[in-house]
């Protein structure tokens, strides 16, 4: 859900598509094809400030970074089996849990690139900042 509560994003379970849902009317506003994905995505998250959206697919070692109006997409290379993510309070960094190879990708959102990969152990799936 967007930070303002007006929009929900959901992924299609079979195709690389985002559903954009208006929460006031509970209707589908539009769909957005994920240009860089070949397989269905699994997780989509808004950054806390709502300026960036990140999408991952457990089936592909990549993610997509989108701007708030979903008009620009940038691909990022991740580890095997990327899952959930945690946005750093700096607003420019996201950590992505790569379950398939037990790593965390540290991603620069502005540059749309992984800065480093940290080995974190088998089965890593969820992350958060406190």
N, CA, C and O atoms as a Tinker XYZ file with bonds, in Angstrom:
   520  protein
     1  N      0.848000   -1.173000    0.000000    73     2
     2  CA     0.000000    0.000000    0.000000    64     1     3
     3  C      0.897000    1.242000    0.000000    63     2     4     5
     4  O      1.931000    1.277000    0.667000    81     3
     5  N      0.484000    2.245000   -0.751000    73     3     6
     6  CA     1.224000    3.504000   -0.776000    64     5     7
     7  C      1.145000    4.164000    0.598000    63     6     8     9
     8  O      0.179000    3.947000    1.330000    81     7
     9  N      2.150000    4.967000    0.958000    73     7    10
    10  CA     2.130000    5.619000    2.271000    64     9    11
    11  C      0.897000    6.498000    2.509000    63    10    12    13
    12  O      0.473000    6.673000    3.652000    81    11
    13  N      0.324000    7.049000    1.440000    73    11    14
    14  CA    -0.875000    7.882000    1.605000    64    13    15
    15  C     -2.150000    7.053000    1.657000    63    14    16    17
    16  O     -3.229000    7.602000    1.878000    81    15
    17  N     -2.049000    5.731000    1.458000    73    15    18
    18  CA    -3.196000    4.837000    1.538000    64    17    19
    19  C     -4.108000    4.849000    0.328000    63    18    20    21
    20  O     -5.142000    4.181000    0.341000    81    19
    21  N     -3.762000    5.586000   -0.720000    73    19    22
    22  CA    -4.634000    5.710000   -1.885000    64    21    23
    23  C     -4.481000    4.596000   -2.915000    63    22    24    25
    24  O     -5.372000    4.379000   -3.735000    81    23
    25  N     -3.347000    3.888000   -2.872000    73    23    26
    26  CA    -3.067000    2.886000   -3.899000    64    25    27
    27  C     -2.514000    1.613000   -3.267000    63    26    28    29
    28  O     -1.718000    1.653000   -2.329000    81    27
    29  N     -2.957000    0.493000   -3.805000    73    27    30
    30  CA    -2.380000   -0.801000   -3.469000    64    29    31
    31  C     -1.772000   -1.359000   -4.746000    63    30    32    33
    32  O     -2.395000   -1.323000   -5.807000    81    31
    33  N     -0.552000   -1.874000   -4.639000    73    31    34
    34  CA     0.084000   -2.567000   -5.753000    64    33    35
    35  C      0.085000   -4.053000   -5.442000    63    34    36    37
    36  O      0.345000   -4.460000   -4.310000    81    35
    37  N     -0.206000   -4.856000   -6.449000    73    35    38
    38  CA    -0.191000   -6.305000   -6.295000    64    37    39
    39  C      0.471000   -6.913000   -7.523000    63    38    40    41
    40  O      0.428000   -6.332000   -8.608000    81    39
    41  N      1.077000   -8.069000   -7.356000    73    39    42
    42  CA     1.712000   -8.749000   -8.482000    64    41    43
    43  C      0.786000   -9.846000   -9.005000    63    42    44    45
    44  O      0.008000  -10.442000   -8.260000    81    43
    45  N      0.895000  -10.087000  -10.294000    73    43    46
    46  CA     0.183000  -11.194000  -10.923000    64    45    47
    47  C      0.960000  -12.467000  -10.597000    63    46    48    49
    48  O      2.190000  -12.458000  -10.641000    81    47
    49  N      0.288000  -13.537000  -10.279000    73    47    50
    50  CA     0.952000  -14.781000   -9.925000    64    49    51
    51  C      1.492000  -15.576000  -11.101000    63    50    52    53
    52  O      2.236000  -16.537000  -10.904000    81    51
    53  N      1.132000  -15.193000  -12.323000    73    51    54
    54  CA     1.553000  -15.969000  -13.497000    64    53    55
    55  C      2.373000  -15.177000  -14.503000    63    54    56    57
    56  O      3.162000  -15.757000  -15.249000    81    55
    57  N      2.199000  -13.854000  -14.534000    73    55    58
    58  CA     2.895000  -13.020000  -15.514000    64    57    59
    59  C      3.605000  -11.865000  -14.805000    63    58    60    61
    60  O      3.211000  -11.481000  -13.704000    81    59
    61  N      4.652000  -11.310000  -15.432000    73    59    62
    62  CA     5.357000  -10.175000  -14.818000    64    61    63
    63  C      4.587000   -8.859000  -14.989000    63    62    64    65
    64  O      4.928000   -8.017000  -15.820000    81    63
    65  N      3.548000   -8.717000  -14.181000    73    63    66
    66  CA     2.651000   -7.557000  -14.262000    64    65    67
    67  C      2.329000   -7.071000  -12.851000    63    66    68    69
    68  O      2.169000   -7.869000  -11.928000    81    67
    69  N      2.235000   -5.742000  -12.700000    73    67    70
    70  CA     1.736000   -5.140000  -11.464000    64    69    71
    71  C      0.296000   -4.703000  -11.667000    63    70    72    73
    72  O     -0.049000   -4.171000  -12.722000    81    71
    73  N     -0.535000   -4.919000  -10.679000    73    71    74
    74  CA    -1.895000   -4.384000  -10.656000    64    73    75
    75  C     -1.881000   -3.133000   -9.793000    63    74    76    77
    76  O     -1.345000   -3.156000   -8.685000    81    75
    77  N     -2.455000   -2.053000  -10.275000    73    75    78
    78  CA    -2.535000   -0.798000   -9.539000    64    77    79
    79  C     -3.990000   -0.607000   -9.151000    63    78    80    81
    80  O     -4.847000   -0.431000  -10.017000    81    79
    81  N     -4.277000   -0.641000   -7.850000    73    79    82
    82  CA    -5.649000   -0.643000   -7.344000    64    81    83
    83  C     -5.935000    0.637000   -6.572000    63    82    84    85
    84  O     -5.156000    1.033000   -5.705000    81    83
    85  N     -7.044000    1.276000   -6.886000    73    83    86
    86  CA    -7.509000    2.471000   -6.188000    64    85    87
    87  C     -8.236000    2.012000   -4.934000    63    86    88    89
    88  O     -9.223000    1.282000   -5.027000    81    87
    89  N     -7.765000    2.427000   -3.764000    73    87    90
    90  CA    -8.370000    1.964000   -2.508000    64    89    91
    91  C     -9.695000    2.648000   -2.197000    63    90    92    93
    92  O    -10.510000    2.101000   -1.455000    81    91
    93  N     -9.922000    3.829000   -2.750000    73    91    94
    94  CA   -11.187000    4.519000   -2.487000    64    93    95
    95  C    -12.350000    3.822000   -3.186000    63    94    96    97
    96  O    -13.444000    3.712000   -2.634000    81    95
    97  N    -12.098000    3.349000   -4.418000    73    95    98
    98  CA   -13.168000    2.718000   -5.194000    64    97    99
    99  C    -13.035000    1.199000   -5.278000    63    98   100   101
   100  O    -13.914000    0.521000   -5.810000    81    99
   101  N    -11.917000    0.664000   -4.743000    73    99   102
   102  CA   -11.624000   -0.772000   -4.848000    64   101   103
   103  C    -11.688000   -1.256000   -6.291000    63   102   104   105
   104  O    -12.223000   -2.327000   -6.578000    81   103
   105  N    -11.132000   -0.449000   -7.196000    73   103   106
   106  CA   -11.117000   -0.811000   -8.611000    64   105   107
   107  C     -9.691000   -0.826000   -9.143000    63   106   108   109
   108  O     -8.798000   -0.172000   -8.604000    81   107
   109  N     -9.504000   -1.582000  -10.202000    73   107   110
   110  CA    -8.220000   -1.652000  -10.875000    64   109   111
   111  C     -8.039000   -0.394000  -11.718000    63   110   112   113
   112  O     -8.803000   -0.153000  -12.653000    81   111
   113  N     -7.019000    0.411000  -11.384000    73   111   114
   114  CA    -6.738000    1.628000  -12.149000    64   113   115
   115  C     -6.020000    1.286000  -13.444000    63   114   116   117
   116  O     -6.363000    1.803000  -14.507000    81   115
   117  N     -5.024000    0.415000  -13.353000    73   115   118
   118  CA    -4.241000    0.047000  -14.533000    64   117   119
   119  C     -3.364000   -1.151000  -14.197000    63   118   120   121
   120  O     -3.286000   -1.585000  -13.048000    81   119
   121  N     -2.717000   -1.667000  -15.212000    73   119   122
   122  CA    -1.690000   -2.686000  -15.019000    64   121   123
   123  C     -0.385000   -2.133000  -15.578000    63   122   124   125
   124  O     -0.385000   -1.305000  -16.489000    81   123
   125  N      0.715000   -2.599000  -15.023000    73   123   126
   126  CA     2.034000   -2.153000  -15.461000    64   125   127
   127  C      2.888000   -3.385000  -15.742000    63   126   128   129
   128  O      3.220000   -4.124000  -14.815000    81   127
   129  N      3.252000   -3.620000  -17.008000    73   127   130
   130  CA     4.156000   -4.736000  -17.302000    64   129   131
   131  C      5.538000   -4.467000  -16.708000    63   130   132   133
   132  O      6.046000   -3.349000  -16.793000    81   131
   133  N      6.131000   -5.470000  -16.119000    73   131   134
   134  CA     7.496000   -5.365000  -15.598000    64   133   135
   135  C      8.442000   -5.712000  -16.742000    63   134   136   137
   136  O      8.627000   -6.883000  -17.072000    81   135
   137  N      9.032000   -4.695000  -17.338000    73   135   138
   138  CA     9.808000   -4.820000  -18.574000    64   137   139
   139  C     10.975000   -5.798000  -18.494000    63   138   140   141
   140  O     11.265000   -6.486000  -19.472000    81   139
   141  N     11.638000   -5.873000  -17.367000    73   139   142
   142  CA    12.869000   -6.650000  -17.271000    64   141   143
   143  C     12.648000   -8.075000  -16.778000    63   142   144   145
   144  O     13.544000   -8.912000  -16.882000    81   143
   145  N     11.487000   -8.350000  -16.253000    73   143   146
   146  CA    11.180000   -9.687000  -15.728000    64   145   147
   147  C     10.660000  -10.590000  -16.831000    63   146   148   149
   148  O      9.882000  -10.172000  -17.688000    81   147
   149  N     11.101000  -11.829000  -16.791000    73   147   150
   150  CA    10.578000  -12.844000  -17.703000    64   149   151
   151  C      9.522000  -13.700000  -17.014000    63   150   152   153
   152  O      8.671000  -14.301000  -17.670000    81   151
   153  N      9.584000  -13.749000  -15.685000    73   151   154
   154  CA     8.663000  -14.562000  -14.893000    64   153   155
   155  C      7.888000  -13.672000  -13.933000    63   154   156   157
   156  O      8.237000  -12.510000  -13.723000    81   155
   157  N      6.849000  -14.225000  -13.364000    73   155   158
   158  CA     6.009000  -13.473000  -12.425000    64   157   159
   159  C      6.823000  -12.992000  -11.231000    63   158   160   161
   160  O      7.732000  -13.680000  -10.765000    81   159
   161  N      6.488000  -11.813000  -10.749000    73   159   162
   162  CA     7.118000  -11.276000   -9.550000    64   161   163
   163  C      6.444000  -11.872000   -8.321000    63   162   164   165
   164  O      5.387000  -12.496000   -8.418000    81   163
   165  N      7.068000  -11.673000   -7.168000    73   163   166
   166  CA     6.494000  -12.208000   -5.944000    64   165   167
   167  C      6.200000  -11.110000   -4.925000    63   166   168   169
   168  O      5.179000  -11.159000   -4.240000    81   167
   169  N      7.089000  -10.119000   -4.820000    73   167   170
   170  CA     6.936000   -9.112000   -3.775000    64   169   171
   171  C      7.065000   -7.722000   -4.381000    63   170   172   173
   172  O      7.923000   -7.477000   -5.229000    81   171
   173  N      6.194000   -6.810000   -3.930000    73   171   174
   174  CA     6.265000   -5.401000   -4.329000    64   173   175
   175  C      6.125000   -4.557000   -3.068000    63   174   176   177
   176  O      5.246000   -4.800000   -2.242000    81   175
   177  N      7.007000   -3.555000   -2.928000    73   175   178
   178  CA     6.991000   -2.703000   -1.736000    64   177   179
   179  C      7.234000   -1.247000   -2.115000    63   178   180   181
   180  O      8.078000   -0.937000   -2.954000    81   179
   181  N      6.474000   -0.364000   -1.477000    73   179   182
   182  CA     6.749000    1.074000   -1.533000    64   181   183
   183  C      7.821000    1.393000   -0.503000    63   182   184   185
   184  O      7.853000    0.793000    0.571000    81   183
   185  N      8.700000    2.337000   -0.827000    73   183   186
   186  CA     9.603000    2.874000    0.187000    64   185   187
   187  C      8.758000    3.661000    1.181000    63   186   188   189
   188  O      7.663000    4.100000    0.830000    81   187
   189  N      9.232000    3.852000    2.410000    73   187   190
   190  CA     8.440000    4.577000    3.403000    64   189   191
   191  C      8.023000    5.983000    2.967000    63   190   192   193
   192  O      6.955000    6.456000    3.355000    81   191
   193  N      8.852000    6.653000    2.166000    73   191   194
   194  CA     8.495000    8.001000    1.699000    64   193   195
   195  C      7.634000    7.977000    0.438000    63   194   196   197
   196  O      7.195000    9.028000   -0.028000    81   195
   197  N      7.387000    6.794000   -0.116000    73   195   198
   198  CA     6.522000    6.649000   -1.281000    64   197   199
   199  C      7.134000    7.053000   -2.606000    63   198   200   201
   200  O      6.442000    7.060000   -3.624000    81   199
   201  N      8.414000    7.389000   -2.619000    73   199   202
   202  CA     9.052000    7.857000   -3.851000    64   201   203
   203  C      9.542000    6.733000   -4.749000    63   202   204   205
   204  O      9.769000    6.938000   -5.942000    81   203
   205  N      9.705000    5.541000   -4.174000    73   203   206
   206  CA    10.289000    4.423000   -4.911000    64   205   207
   207  C      9.499000    3.153000   -4.614000    63   206   208   209
   208  O      9.005000    2.953000   -3.505000    81   207
   209  N      9.393000    2.303000   -5.626000    73   207   210
   210  CA     8.781000    0.991000   -5.472000    64   209   211
   211  C      9.821000   -0.033000   -5.908000    63   210   212   213
   212  O     10.508000    0.166000   -6.909000    81   211
   213  N      9.938000   -1.121000   -5.164000    73   211   214
   214  CA    10.856000   -2.193000   -5.532000    64   213   215
   215  C     10.053000   -3.484000   -5.678000    63   214   216   217
   216  O      9.188000   -3.797000   -4.861000    81   215
   217  N     10.367000   -4.223000   -6.745000    73   215   218
   218  CA     9.697000   -5.487000   -7.038000    64   217   219
   219  C     10.762000   -6.576000   -7.148000    63   218   220   221
   220  O     11.800000   -6.370000   -7.777000    81   219
   221  N     10.506000   -7.735000   -6.533000    73   219   222
   222  CA    11.407000   -8.878000   -6.681000    64   221   223
   223  C     10.620000  -10.098000   -7.141000    63   222   224   225
   224  O      9.403000  -10.187000   -6.981000    81   223
   225  N     11.368000  -11.034000   -7.719000    73   223   226
   226  CA    10.801000  -12.309000   -8.145000    64   225   227
   227  C     11.717000  -13.420000   -7.671000    63   226   228   229
   228  O     12.893000  -13.457000   -8.034000    81   227
   229  N     11.195000  -14.312000   -6.874000    73   227   230
   230  CA    11.989000  -15.430000   -6.367000    64   229   231
   231  C     12.540000  -16.280000   -7.503000    63   230   232   233
   232  O     13.534000  -16.983000   -7.320000    81   231
   233  N     11.918000  -16.228000   -8.663000    73   231   234
   234  CA    12.290000  -17.068000   -9.801000    64   233   235
   235  C     13.432000  -16.501000  -10.641000    63   234   236   237
   236  O     13.962000  -17.202000  -11.502000    81   235
   237  N     13.820000  -15.247000  -10.408000    73   235   238
   238  CA    14.874000  -14.610000  -11.195000    64   237   239
   239  C     15.788000  -13.803000  -10.274000    63   238   240   241
   240  O     15.312000  -13.219000   -9.300000    81   239
   241  N     17.095000  -13.760000  -10.562000    73   239   242
   242  CA    18.012000  -13.006000   -9.704000    64   241   243
   243  C     18.040000  -11.512000  -10.041000    63   242   244   245
   244  O     19.104000  -10.929000  -10.254000    81   243
   245  N     16.865000  -10.913000  -10.085000    73   243   246
   246  CA    16.806000   -9.494000  -10.406000    64   245   247
   247  C     15.635000   -8.844000   -9.709000    63   246   248   249
   248  O     14.728000   -9.506000   -9.205000    81   247
   249  N     15.684000   -7.530000   -9.696000    73   247   250
   250  CA    14.588000   -6.742000   -9.152000    64   249   251
   251  C     14.325000   -5.577000  -10.086000    63   250   252   253
   252  O     15.104000   -5.308000  -11.001000    81   251
   253  N     13.223000   -4.894000   -9.847000    73   251   254
   254  CA    12.896000   -3.696000  -10.607000    64   253   255
   255  C     12.651000   -2.560000   -9.626000    63   254   256   257
   256  O     11.946000   -2.718000   -8.629000    81   255
   257  N     13.250000   -1.412000   -9.929000    73   255   258
   258  CA    13.013000   -0.190000   -9.165000    64   257   259
   259  C     12.163000    0.718000  -10.042000    63   258   260   261
   260  O     12.514000    1.009000  -11.186000    81   259
   261  N     11.034000    1.163000   -9.485000    73   259   262
   262  CA    10.133000    2.064000  -10.209000    64   261   263
   263  C      9.999000    3.373000   -9.452000    63   262   264   265
   264  O     10.126000    3.408000   -8.229000    81   263
   265  N      9.741000    4.454000  -10.189000    73   263   266
   266  CA     9.452000    5.728000   -9.537000    64   265   267
   267  C      7.991000    5.722000   -9.086000    63   266   268   269
   268  O      7.234000    4.816000   -9.434000    81   267
   269  N      7.602000    6.727000   -8.319000    73   267   270
   270  CA     6.279000    6.755000   -7.685000    64   269   271
   271  C      5.120000    6.684000   -8.672000    63   270   272   273
   272  O      4.091000    6.083000   -8.364000    81   271
   273  N      5.266000    7.288000   -9.858000    73   271   274
   274  CA     4.156000    7.243000  -10.817000    64   273   275
   275  C      4.253000    6.049000  -11.773000    63   274   276   277
   276  O      3.479000    5.944000  -12.725000    81   275
   277  N      5.209000    5.151000  -11.512000    73   275   278
   278  CA     5.375000    3.891000  -12.246000    64   277   279
   279  C      5.754000    4.085000  -13.712000    63   278   280   281
   280  O      5.570000    3.175000  -14.520000    81   279
   281  N      6.276000    5.252000  -14.063000    73   279   282
   282  CA     6.606000    5.535000  -15.462000    64   281   283
   283  C      8.029000    5.143000  -15.831000    63   282   284   285
   284  O      8.351000    5.057000  -17.016000    81   283
   285  N      8.897000    4.903000  -14.838000    73   283   286
   286  CA    10.293000    4.592000  -15.113000    64   285   287
   287  C     10.668000    3.316000  -14.374000    63   286   288   289
   288  O     10.402000    3.177000  -13.180000    81   287
   289  N     11.290000    2.384000  -15.096000    73   287   290
   290  CA    11.701000    1.117000  -14.507000    64   289   291
   291  C     13.195000    0.908000  -14.737000    63   290   292   293
   292  O     13.706000    1.117000  -15.838000    81   291
   293  N     13.881000    0.493000  -13.679000    73   291   294
   294  CA    15.298000    0.164000  -13.771000    64   293   295
   295  C     15.509000   -1.217000  -13.193000    63   294   296   297
   296  O     14.975000   -1.545000  -12.133000    81   295
   297  N     16.286000   -2.025000  -13.888000    73   295   298
   298  CA    16.574000   -3.384000  -13.455000    64   297   299
   299  C     17.812000   -3.399000  -12.571000    63   298   300   301
   300  O     18.762000   -2.654000  -12.809000    81   299
   301  N     17.796000   -4.258000  -11.543000    73   299   302
   302  CA    18.961000   -4.464000  -10.687000    64   301   303
   303  C     19.254000   -5.954000  -10.575000    63   302   304   305
   304  O     18.337000   -6.763000  -10.435000    81   303
   305  N     20.517000   -6.312000  -10.636000    73   303   306
   306  CA    20.931000   -7.696000  -10.456000    64   305   307
   307  C     21.013000   -7.987000   -8.961000    63   306   308   309
   308  O     21.610000   -7.228000   -8.198000    81   307
   309  N     20.406000   -9.096000   -8.559000    73   307   310
   310  CA    20.380000   -9.500000   -7.164000    64   309   311
   311  C     20.940000  -10.906000   -7.049000    63   310   312   313
   312  O     21.420000  -11.468000   -8.033000    81   311
   313  N     20.882000  -11.473000   -5.863000    73   311   314
   314  CA    21.308000  -12.850000   -5.665000    64   313   315
   315  C     20.222000  -13.828000   -6.081000    63   314   316   317
   316  O     19.175000  -13.431000   -6.595000    81   315
   317  N     20.476000  -15.086000   -5.859000    73   315   318
   318  CA    19.531000  -16.136000   -6.225000    64   317   319
   319  C     18.335000  -16.124000   -5.274000    63   318   320   321
   320  O     18.504000  -16.108000   -4.054000    81   319
   321  N     17.136000  -16.133000   -5.833000    73   319   322
   322  CA    15.909000  -16.217000   -5.039000    64   321   323
   323  C     15.597000  -14.993000   -4.209000    63   322   324   325
   324  O     15.310000  -15.129000   -3.020000    81   323
   325  N     15.640000  -13.785000   -4.791000    73   323   326
   326  CA    15.332000  -12.598000   -3.989000    64   325   327
   327  C     13.902000  -12.622000   -3.465000    63   326   328   329
   328  O     12.965000  -13.033000   -4.150000    81   327
   329  N     13.775000  -12.169000   -2.236000    73   327   330
   330  CA    12.479000  -12.183000   -1.571000    64   329   331
   331  C     12.137000  -10.785000   -1.079000    63   330   332   333
   332  O     12.034000   -9.844000   -1.867000    81   331
   333  N     11.963000  -10.658000    0.228000    73   331   334
   334  CA    11.516000   -9.406000    0.818000    64   333   335
   335  C     12.680000   -8.427000    0.975000    63   334   336   337
   336  O     13.835000   -8.764000    0.713000    81   335
   337  N     12.353000   -7.223000    1.403000    73   335   338
   338  CA    13.349000   -6.170000    1.487000    64   337   339
   339  C     13.074000   -5.262000    2.670000    63   338   340   341
   340  O     11.992000   -5.278000    3.257000    81   339
   341  N     14.086000   -4.467000    3.006000    73   339   342
   342  CA    13.954000   -3.458000    4.059000    64   341   343
   343  C     14.593000   -2.176000    3.549000    63   342   344   345
   344  O     15.736000   -2.174000    3.093000    81   343
   345  N     13.835000   -1.084000    3.634000    73   343   346
   346  CA    14.333000    0.215000    3.199000    64   345   347
   347  C     15.082000    0.879000    4.350000    63   346   348   349
   348  O     14.560000    0.997000    5.458000    81   347
   349  N     16.291000    1.301000    4.078000    73   347   350
   350  CA    17.118000    1.975000    5.079000    64   349   351
   351  C     16.539000    3.363000    5.345000    63   350   352   353
   352  O     15.988000    3.981000    4.434000    81   351
   353  N     16.652000    3.860000    6.568000    73   351   354
   354  CA    16.140000    5.200000    6.884000    64   353   355
   355  C     16.775000    6.327000    6.063000    63   354   356   357
   356  O     16.221000    7.426000    6.013000    81   355
   357  N     17.931000    6.080000    5.414000    73   355   358
   358  CA    18.551000    7.127000    4.599000    64   357   359
   359  C     17.756000    7.449000    3.336000    63   358   360   361
   360  O     18.043000    8.441000    2.666000    81   359
   361  N     16.755000    6.621000    3.002000    73   359   362
   362  CA    15.911000    6.868000    1.829000    64   361   363
   363  C     16.557000    6.536000    0.506000    63   362   364   365
   364  O     15.916000    6.671000   -0.537000    81   363
   365  N     17.808000    6.106000    0.511000    73   363   366
   366  CA    18.509000    5.807000   -0.729000    64   365   367
   367  C     18.967000    4.360000   -0.827000    63   366   368   369
   368  O     19.500000    3.953000   -1.860000    81   367
   369  N     18.770000    3.583000    0.219000    73   367   370
   370  CA    19.285000    2.221000    0.243000    64   369   371
   371  C     18.182000    1.242000    0.589000    63   370   372   373
   372  O     17.342000    1.504000    1.450000    81   371
   373  N     18.197000    0.103000   -0.099000    73   371   374
   374  CA    17.305000   -0.994000    0.262000    64   373   375
   375  C     18.147000   -2.257000    0.378000    63   374   376   377
   376  O     19.066000   -2.483000   -0.410000    81   375
   377  N     17.821000   -3.070000    1.368000    73   375   378
   378  CA    18.459000   -4.373000    1.526000    64   377   379
   379  C     17.478000   -5.423000    1.031000    63   378   380   381
   380  O     16.308000   -5.420000    1.413000    81   379
   381  N     17.961000   -6.324000    0.177000    73   379   382
   382  CA    17.109000   -7.374000   -0.373000    64   381   383
   383  C     17.624000   -8.728000    0.097000    63   382   384   385
   384  O     18.805000   -9.037000   -0.061000    81   383
   385  N     16.740000   -9.531000    0.673000    73   383   386
   386  CA    17.082000  -10.875000    1.144000    64   385   387
   387  C     17.028000  -11.848000   -0.027000    63   386   388   389
   388  O     15.987000  -12.015000   -0.662000    81   387
   389  N     18.154000  -12.486000   -0.303000    73   387   390
   390  CA    18.240000  -13.482000   -1.372000    64   389   391
   391  C     18.229000  -14.871000   -0.750000    63   390   392   393
   392  O     19.269000  -15.399000   -0.358000    81   391
   393  N     17.049000  -15.449000   -0.667000    73   391   394
   394  CA    16.858000  -16.718000    0.023000    64   393   395
   395  C     17.657000  -17.844000   -0.619000    63   394   396   397
   396  O     18.196000  -18.700000    0.083000    81   395
   397  N     17.735000  -17.851000   -1.928000    73   395   398
   398  CA    18.357000  -18.968000   -2.640000    64   397   399
   399  C     19.845000  -19.123000   -2.421000    63   398   400   401
   400  O     20.364000  -20.236000   -2.504000    81   399
   401  N     20.556000  -18.021000   -2.140000    73   399   402
   402  CA    21.989000  -18.154000   -1.898000    64   401   403
   403  C     22.428000  -17.612000   -0.539000    63   402   404   405
   404  O     23.623000  -17.485000   -0.275000    81   403
   405  N     21.456000  -17.291000    0.326000    73   403   406
   406  CA    21.785000  -16.867000    1.689000    64   405   407
   407  C     22.549000  -15.565000    1.771000    63   406   408   409
   408  O     23.445000  -15.415000    2.601000    81   407
   409  N     22.195000  -14.611000    0.902000    73   407   410
   410  CA    22.880000  -13.324000    0.903000    64   409   411
   411  C     21.886000  -12.174000    1.039000    63   410   412   413
   412  O     20.675000  -12.342000    0.896000    81   411
   413  N     22.444000  -11.004000    1.319000    73   411   414
   414  CA    21.682000   -9.762000    1.302000    64   413   415
   415  C     22.336000   -8.847000    0.287000    63   414   416   417
   416  O     23.543000   -8.613000    0.349000    81   415
   417  N     21.551000   -8.326000   -0.652000    73   415   418
   418  CA    22.040000   -7.337000   -1.605000    64   417   419
   419  C     21.791000   -5.953000   -1.022000    63   418   420   421
   420  O     20.673000   -5.634000   -0.619000    81   419
   421  N     22.831000   -5.137000   -0.979000    73   419   422
   422  CA    22.726000   -3.752000   -0.531000    64   421   423
   423  C     22.611000   -2.917000   -1.801000    63   422   424   425
   424  O     23.559000   -2.841000   -2.583000    81   423
   425  N     21.450000   -2.288000   -2.011000    73   423   426
   426  CA    21.140000   -1.637000   -3.278000    64   425   427
   427  C     21.015000   -0.130000   -3.115000    63   426   428   429
   428  O     20.332000    0.357000   -2.214000    81   427
   429  N     21.687000    0.601000   -4.000000    73   427   430
   430  CA    21.540000    2.051000   -4.097000    64   429   431
   431  C     20.334000    2.320000   -4.995000    63   430   432   433
   432  O     20.355000    1.983000   -6.179000    81   431
   433  N     19.293000    2.919000   -4.444000    73   431   434
   434  CA    18.052000    3.140000   -5.195000    64   433   435
   435  C     18.205000    4.182000   -6.298000    63   434   436   437
   436  O     17.605000    4.037000   -7.363000    81   435
   437  N     18.993000    5.226000   -6.068000    73   435   438
   438  CA    19.169000    6.263000   -7.095000    64   437   439
   439  C     19.936000    5.742000   -8.292000    63   438   440   441
   440  O     19.599000    6.029000   -9.441000    81   439
   441  N     20.978000    4.968000   -8.007000    73   439   442
   442  CA    21.822000    4.431000   -9.082000    64   441   443
   443  C     21.280000    3.124000   -9.656000    63   442   444   445
   444  O     21.721000    2.674000  -10.713000    81   443
   445  N     20.332000    2.525000   -8.959000    73   443   446
   446  CA    19.753000    1.235000   -9.358000    64   445   447
   447  C     20.843000    0.187000   -9.551000    63   446   448   449
   448  O     20.929000   -0.468000  -10.590000    81   447
   449  N     21.676000    0.047000   -8.512000    73   447   450
   450  CA    22.707000   -0.985000   -8.595000    64   449   451
   451  C     23.013000   -1.531000   -7.206000    63   450   452   453
   452  O     22.909000   -0.843000   -6.191000    81   451
   453  N     23.394000   -2.802000   -7.218000    73   451   454
   454  CA    23.805000   -3.444000   -5.969000    64   453   455
   455  C     25.212000   -2.979000   -5.636000    63   454   456   457
   456  O     26.132000   -3.137000   -6.439000    81   455
   457  N     25.378000   -2.404000   -4.449000    73   455   458
   458  CA    26.679000   -1.902000   -4.012000    64   457   459
   459  C     27.557000   -3.022000   -3.479000    63   458   460   461
   460  O     28.772000   -3.030000   -3.679000    81   459
   461  N     26.916000   -3.973000   -2.791000    73   459   462
   462  CA    27.659000   -5.116000   -2.271000    64   461   463
   463  C     26.689000   -6.227000   -1.922000    63   462   464   465
   464  O     25.477000   -6.029000   -1.844000    81   463
   465  N     27.263000   -7.401000   -1.713000    73   463   466
   466  CA    26.502000   -8.576000   -1.307000    64   465   467
   467  C     27.109000   -9.101000   -0.009000    63   466   468   469
   468  O     28.322000   -9.283000    0.096000    81   467
   469  N     26.257000   -9.338000    0.963000    73   467   470
   470  CA    26.693000   -9.804000    2.281000    64   469   471
   471  C     26.177000  -11.222000    2.493000    63   470   472   473
   472  O     24.986000  -11.480000    2.324000    81   471
   473  N     27.060000  -12.136000    2.858000    73   471   474
   474  CA    26.627000  -13.500000    3.170000    64   473   475
   475  C     25.957000  -13.488000    4.538000    63   474   476   477
   476  O     26.511000  -12.975000    5.510000    81   475
   477  N     24.748000  -14.066000    4.599000    73   475   478
   478  CA    23.953000  -13.963000    5.818000    64   477   479
   479  C     23.392000  -15.289000    6.310000    63   478   480   481
   480  O     22.705000  -15.312000    7.331000    81   479
   481  N     23.656000  -16.375000    5.630000    73   479   482
   482  CA    23.169000  -17.668000    6.083000    64   481   483
   483  C     22.022000  -18.204000    5.259000    63   482   484   485
   484  O     21.341000  -17.448000    4.565000    81   483
   485  N     21.808000  -19.480000    5.329000    73   483   486
   486  CA    20.791000  -20.161000    4.520000    64   485   487
   487  C     19.380000  -19.707000    4.876000    63   486   488   489
   488  O     19.049000  -19.499000    6.043000    81   487
   489  N     18.566000  -19.562000    3.850000    73   487   490
   490  CA    17.134000  -19.336000    4.042000    64   489   491
   491  C     16.718000  -17.924000    4.371000    63   490   492   493
   492  O     15.574000  -17.720000    4.778000    81   491
   493  N     17.574000  -16.945000    4.220000    73   491   494
   494  CA    17.197000  -15.575000    4.549000    64   493   495
   495  C     16.043000  -15.136000    3.644000    63   494   496   497
   496  O     16.104000  -15.287000    2.424000    81   495
   497  N     14.995000  -14.591000    4.260000    73   495   498
   498  CA    13.795000  -14.249000    3.499000    64   497   499
   499  C     13.245000  -12.876000    3.852000    63   498   500   501
   500  O     12.826000  -12.146000    2.953000    81   499
   501  N     13.229000  -12.501000    5.107000    73   499   502
   502  CA    12.619000  -11.249000    5.550000    64   501   503
   503  C     13.647000  -10.367000    6.248000    63   502   504   505
   504  O     14.556000  -10.858000    6.918000    81   503
   505  N     13.487000   -9.054000    6.078000    73   503   506
   506  CA    14.385000   -8.081000    6.693000    64   505   507
   507  C     13.567000   -6.911000    7.226000    63   506   508   509
   508  O     12.456000   -6.655000    6.761000    81   507
   509  N     14.130000   -6.201000    8.211000    73   507   510
   510  CA    13.486000   -4.966000    8.690000    64   509   511
   511  C     14.508000   -4.107000    9.400000    63   510   512   513
   512  O     15.544000   -4.593000    9.854000    81   511
   513  N     14.201000   -2.814000    9.490000    73   511   514
   514  CA    14.988000   -1.877000   10.276000    64   513   515
   515  C     14.158000   -1.483000   11.490000    63   514   516   517
   516  O     12.940000   -1.337000   11.387000    81   515
   517  N     14.810000   -1.310000   12.646000    73   515   518
   518  CA    14.118000   -0.887000   13.859000    64   517   519
   519  C     14.693000    0.419000   14.316000    63   518   520
   520  O     14.256000    0.965000   15.329000    81   519
